[in-house]
Amino acid sequence: MTFVDMPILQMLMLAILFFAVLVEIKTGGLGAGIMLGLVAAGVFWGSQYVKGLASLYEIGMFLVGILCIIVELLSPTVGLLAGVGVAALLYSVVLSLGGDVNALAAMLISFVAAILAFFLIVNRLPSSRLWSKVVLRDQSTSSRGYVSAVQDDALVGVVGTVLTELRPSGSADLAGRPVDVISEGAFLEKGARVRVISVNGSRVVVRREG
C-alpha cells in the first residue's frame, strides 16, 4: 500500500490519538482526552489487527508507551519515562503502518495535524507538573526577584578599607557599605586602604592607596 492509498480514516484516527496524548500531558491526566483517545486507539488498532497489519507486538508496544506516560504523570521524575513512552507510541504506529517511508510520512502528517489542533486550545487547558517540565514558564523578572548586575560608576575613585584579604578577590568597605572587589593583581591584606580604579558591571577593581 502506497502513501496515496493510505485510508484517510487511519490518518484521522492517528491525529485524534496523538491529540489525546498531548491533551493528557498538558492536563495531567484529568480525563479530558482519555475517552477520545480510547475510541481513536480502538478504531485504529482494531482495524489494523483485523487486516493483519498489526500484531500483538505492536499493540503491546503501544500499551507500554501509554503506561510510561501515565507513570510519568503520577510520579516526580524528570520526564525520561514520558520520552520513552512517546518513542514507544511512535515506534508501534510506524510498524503497524508498514514500517517504511510511507508509514513515516503518514504518521508525520497525523502528528502535525494533532499539534496544530492542540495549540488552538492549549491556553484554555490546565497545566500539569509534566507540562511544566516540558515548557519553561518562569521568567527572570524583577518582580520575581531577578535583577541583572547594576554597574555603579559612582564607585570609581572612592577610597575604602579592605574587609577580607584580597587574593585577589574579596570584600572592601566602600562608601560605608561592603562591596565585592578584586585587586589589580597584588595581594592586599585586611585593613589595607584601597581606591576603586574601574567598574565593569559587577566587577569592581581596586588598587592600594598610598
N, C-alpha and C positions, 0 to 999 in steps of 0.2 A: 504493500500500500504506500503510495507516494504522499507527500505533504498535501498536495492539492486535493487528494482523495480523502484526507482525514475528516471524518464526520464533524460537523460544527458542534454537535451535541457534546462530543468528548472534550473539545476545547472549552466550551461553555462551562461544563461541569468542573473542569480543572481550574478555570478562572474563579468560579464560586468557591471551590475548595481552598485555593490559595488566599482568597479574600477572607474566608472564615478564619484561617490560621492567623492572618495579620490582625484581625479584629480581636481574637483571643489573646494574642501577645500584648496588644495595646491596652485591653481592659483588665487583664489579669485573671481570665477565666470566669467572668461574671455570667457567662452563658449567652452573651449577645450573638455569637456566631456559631454556637455549638450545634443547634438544630439544623441550621443552614448547611454547615459543614458535613454533618452526618448524612443528610439527604444527598448532597453532591457526591460524597465519597461512596455511598451505597450505589448510586446510579452508575458512577464511573467504574468502580471496581467490579460491580456485578456484571455490567455489560462486557468488560474486558475478560472476566473469568469465563463467562458463558461462551464467548467467541474463541476461547482457548489462547488469548493473547496475554493473559496474566496467570501466573501460578501462585500457589500458596506462599512461595518465597517472596515474591514482590509484595503481596498483601502483608506478609509478616514484617517486611522492612518498613512498609508504610506505618504499621501499627507501632513499631519500635520508635519511629520518628515522632509520632504523636505522643507516645509515653514519655520520651525525653523532654518534649516541650512542656508537658503537664508537670513533670517533676521540677523543671526549671521555674515554672510559675509558682510552685509551692515551697521552694527552698531558696535560701540566701546564697546561691552560688554566683559565680562571676559571669555567667552566660555561656559557658562551654557546652552544657547539655543542650541548650537551645540551638547552638550552631550544629551540633551533631544531629539533632532532631531534624532540622531543616535539610541538612545534607542527605539524611536517610529518606526523607519525603521525596526530594527531587530525584534521587537515585532510583527509587522504586517506580516513580512515574515514568522516567525515561525508559527503564526496562520494559514496562508494560506497553509502551507505545512502539516498541521495536528496537530500542537501543541504538538508533542510528542518527544521522544528521537531521532527518525529517522529524524524528521524535524530539530532538533538542529544539528545533525551530517551533514546533507546536507548543512545547512547554514554555518556551521563552515568550511567545505571543500571549499565552494564557496568563503568565506571571505578570507581564507588563500591564495587561488589562486589569488584573486584580489590584496592582499597585495604584493605577490611575483611579479606580473606583474607591480604593481605601483612602487616598489623600483628599477625596471630596468630602469625607465625613470625619477625618482623623481628629480635627479640632473639637468635635462635638462628643468625643468619647472620653471616658475617664482613663487616666494613665496608671498602669501597673508598675510594680517595682522593676520588673524585667524591662519594660519600655524605658524607664528612667535610666537603666544601664546602657541601653542601646543609643538613646538620644541624649546629648548633653543639653540640659535645660538651664542650668545655673549660669548667670552672667557675672563677670567681675565688675560690679558697680560699686560706687561709693556707699550706696545705701545698704549694701551687704557687707561693708567693712573692708572692701578692697580699695587701696589707694596706690597710685604709682609713686615712684620716688620723686620727691619735690626738690628741686635744686635751689638751695638758699645762697644766692650770690652775696648776700649781705655779710656772710661769714668771712669773705676774703679780707685779709688784713687784721682780723680780730686776734688778739693775744689772749692765751689762756694757759691752763696748767694741766699737765698730763695726769690722769687719774689712775691709769694702769700702764704697765710697761708696754712700749710700742716695739713689736718685734716682726714686722714694722707696724702692724695694726693694733689698735686698742681704743681706749676712750680718753677723752680730754674734756675739761671744763671750759666751755667757750661761751662767753656772754651769759654766764650764770646757769648754764644747762649742760648736761653731759651729751657729748656728740661722738659718734663712732668716727675715728680718724685713721689715717695711715701716714707714717712718716715718709720723708723724702727718700729714705733709703737707710739712714743710720738708725741704730738702736737708741731709743730715748727712755731714760729711767723715769719712774714715778716721781712726780713733783717738778719735772723739768718745765721751763717756760717755753711755749711754742707759739708760732704765728701761722695762721692759715695763709697758704700761698695760692691755692687754687681749689675750685669746687666744680666737680663734673657729675651732675646727678647726685647720687648718694655718696659718692667718693669725695671725701674731704682730705686734702693733702696738707700736712703741716711741716714746719721747719723749726729747728731750735732757735729760740730768740736770745740774742746776746751771746 
